[in-house]
């Protein structure tokens, strides 16, 4: 952590320091180095290089340089023997110790050093010959006091309330009043995002403001809790005391998914009673916010992460590269976005420990340096790493899982698909077509797979098979779906050959099917054995309803992986009915990332080939981008706006390029006409579109979520079930009219229910 001169700039490499930036130990060491450095160098600017670079302004640099030169002068005074008087003076040794202590304290806290000297008292000498040395020493002490008090750094320490706070202020950092959490200040060149996506409120009085730094192409995610920041000093002291005391506690053998909320109630009561005893004004609201903040630091993941987790409608992932590095995140609107918070080693160790304790049986130590855990309380998947899997750092990637799955209506809201694709997908899932959902990491394969469960419905047994609880089973189960959950050995850990109690994917899938017919949903297929197992399952049990997802960007990727990596003939791919590819798309360098359906293929087993059914045609913006239905010539199939769709007219004018092979197969299996299934896709797409439009018109996104979506979907299905004739024929134009007549009342009733729930 030595200073290195380059011209009139001094660089400090913090990566070689074992001290936390801004800590007492750091400042002691840094000031000692700076005292020696300024005697030989003319310094105009100091630059601290860590995970990020902190550049002191010239004015701030001079504050430290002035203080270092003052310390150098005091150090020189300390070495002058004449200021202590005659060595035979009985006070000689004591005087040297006093100046030494003053100098040592000055390196860490000038206010404490001055206070020490001002409180120093020495009795008058009993001999006249010693009076002069007494006066010289006392005058020297006063000179050093005045010298130190006249420095700008001393006055900054007084103003900020501490040395660490004063130093961090110089580098545009700060700490919370009740915990040593380092925060960056909003950069001076940052510009507020003024549109609604850039500023919004979250529960517990949390506020989010997005900033942009245009010249650096960087977004800043500033998340704050003003009510806590404005607490009076007495309440801050109370909050700090409880956090410090509770951090010493060890909650062994506790259920951390329940403990968090239990402790919030306990801490709230403590604050109310303690404030009453100390005669400190407090409101129940303040006590609740203080209690939640305490629980966040003690048994949660730290207040910043807990608050960011409230923003799951906008934030998908939280990333931690190292201790003392700013936390950053993936925002649905702005992409990778930096926060102003950074955890030190101790805070990060505790947060990771609490994450691991969220799931019983998990270990995270030098023998298990990589771990995946799920916090059911926070609906968060935590991938954590430590040495020897890293070069000394603690690292984490935290996925905010949806407590409720996405619906097709929400996909229309984000323009991820067209109404035609939504209806078409709903129909083929309803009729049990096997499907692979593919794409790169983070494109939304699991979310899209989970959304299909709504189309499967309550009439079929559904079993997700996964190593991590990512598909929100409980959300469907409490709404009447017959959905279980099977856990398999971690797909990421198969190569370790550990003795695990869990079954592998193949054994589990076969065991589940022996229990009876079911829709199997396999989340994340990665290993060779699992790919082989799925291919065997599809080929040996024709008609099995299997949804799975894996990483691939094209059919060629899948074929090459099967043949070259896994040694499986590519012809086995035909056993999967459909291949749907998701894509990440941006339209400008700093624009938001869209997750869209890229294209969809269906297996033509008769001709042993794959037919492309949907293909994304990219425009200059998301509004110009269309997911084109290649099998149909009618322009309505490619439109995003279906306000004027007339299904009766559409049926009369239906103009098909070809019949999709899986539509043909499902029609034959169910004794229906292929055209009827295509019209059903139009009808279901229209229903989904109306749900999306209702949410947009009323400005209430709750209408797109699972509850109302399922009510509407079930009602739409009941209409066609009731209308179905002897040979399966349905007048979908008439079904549209019945739906349109009832839908406004359904929306009105739902809005009333939502209002009652929020009251």
Steps between C-alpha positions, in 0.01 A plus 500: 500500500794731430455829319647509151576834334422573136574865446294693754255214547530238775348154444402259778445135402231388744493145364816430699355634826356271763306789660149611412507824304437790740538292817702620802781256417504614139517870591776444758712317245413741218580818694838362609586430138368837392711686760817354350378536143413873507848586626648387167213558253279787393157335496202653321272197483466163673339204321388186684473193279281217629210312337411849384723808486452792738655821374541780755442848368792739529324679784441176691856387435634822652297439815684169552835641392464790744419258780790271409744793504365608838561148631849512353567825689368349825719195440801729466403679823476163676867435417623832650640412841517863612120531525496243783745690724787359703518116483540510880158665526259241654240599237734441202395140425133576550521792256649284225223244551235773482625633165542146369143414591377825348682427175378138487141607562527772235551232234160352576289782644606867527201587720597235757863614483409865569262400778776295662745793503240752613422276798868451586604654833847524650582629849721810529866412564615531860834655393540832323766354269244268341241772438631601157493143362147467634391813313676390180325162507155640576539763224604223260188304588281802433680559168430140392136529608454820300685355204277192486177691563575735213515219243199455273500125568455558875201724433356251252523226765310726740233575240455138386514344846792266442826442313361225276201716409728796423735296282217329312344840437818606322464208257123553460411206723292485815378254762161442655462657842432172675719246317839520328365447150694696239290684244614683191358842430310555176767611247493870420457431126201268554165605349164390644277281283172689517261258327293269722729200445783700659330600822259293709412397854517161670352363826630625839554850367787394274563735206687424178655760271694400189779728379692495175860603443480571126872528429575165664188311386428406863176485695488555877230334713452722804278325755426677828271491802446869592301425814797314650750760383298772678481324838590727790845434655360324807314245287813446289695421816229257607507333158878470500505354852251225415675407173839474677353292783304269271798441270664327795212250525516158338167368374587130481245245374250772405284505188638810330202522265273557801746668735525821298136604539489372858795721593348805331205476739732447797726792408204731438375436853850560637529840329158612623578403861858631498392835354231529766750431779754750362231758425581504127215591261422209264212388278393139427602558138852602602524201735399265215756643257773487764405140585511391137838667453638324808370163382651565156849540646475231768323207332440634150730591212568862601262791451614593144446148361174456692372832360608421144316167533178699542545619141446161335269649235801687361813320628583145391849445647731648764876454457786519751852472354690544825489661841547880481383494136176681413200270473341509155189352345315411182202732447227405254491851356861619528706180495816482714469779756735601782389565857665733752548228765796277584533240775820448694631147566318460831166614358535275197599198711189544712268551203633185331474301824136600535435403137649155554298452820183561298521144368578220740783264416699745287867567573719791396862469608842419357386144429178622335605832343210515252138470608151558364230572757146631485360736759128426501439810714660735251413293190865522407740253343850561633809375318798560731875448457800533730865384511640270369247552219599869489820700546414591856170682437145420597276508193127464450235504229149534642202423275171658608245233426141594427270401781239470230574381146471721198185480292463528123333839560817628666704376205278712275563797730876460453447436125674163532247338265190573291142408597509234227804328648352522851178333385682243289731408787204473737321259265795267444583490871134430575512198267820368657769562238854436624728799471855618552548865600846618399717810524808650661547541874263752660265524203202381705468130413381399848245783519360414157481131587322582828249722316383199298363334814201736488411356159536140623220570745353324801391185315846349470759388753810721475844423642794743467835324539783729607807527720417855617148615584467754217159413357245654743308183578317641802348783296322246278425250774302744711290581192381143458764356266602138558869575512770321693874558504788257467853584606800348327872508563657833414572510130798728558656257750467174308866511399607492866366141534382562850285254691170684488165387631315653204424298187634603162264644241450184294420278799264759642313554171444126450385459860252786464348362181449160664274679748263599218464733203635849561639808334871498581683832508877466520679821588857549371641205307879518494676167546555217253308247707198728528491577127524129421228425754260753350562379145444139611184598686352673195594216265394208719176652632330663200246761598659589831437866585840643578610863522869568549751778447869511418766739375516528120458772239397297196397155383854459369626554856271225628594262218875557544480455874306175467731353237842641589478533878249239611529245217123496434362484142348831395194316367396451865418872506180424309357343816450852643194663343613861520818707543444858616797735509514814716733788417647806667482806278616862531431781256769745611826467690348627824139402440312248711531128438185332370435129546298384200387182331748465214359210300320172538543170317278194491601142427373353178551132573349390170756687288769484772562875509421808706249761386549861607164628627583840651793731426599835649532779246708769663416865439670824602326493837296262711182653355610411146609147592253224412481132585374376165274194470642329190215251455226756447458773240241714680674822615303500829714208621807725515341805663550606862174694508194275498240756610312458172550128454180332377538124539185420298643694207842347558355147473339580166817661363752259652789459256764248601845464350522149647371296792758487783596134559415495873165670436432223247606233748295638791197544275521136391548380859190687617275455197504869411567705190842672495324826407293477818814485713641802318177690563522396865846658502347825368229484765739433791742764371212748493406415860860548615519830309184627671649427842813693405292790363286515814811537715634769267176701481436491877871550576485201735764234435334268752249408229778332300612289793405143571171535688304700246677333210387157621143621558487636147668197346268258680195702392620503138557123508155439652339691215648271236438186707132593529476585130678192371284298263489126435809487280699753699399798291488841673379832362791710627343816361199446724733411789672836450166683526406318822840580649484868397157537661617365836857627519436865605302380803782261591750789489275723710452229763874425513588866549259515794662193655847646453389826661356312799821300541717812498275690745 
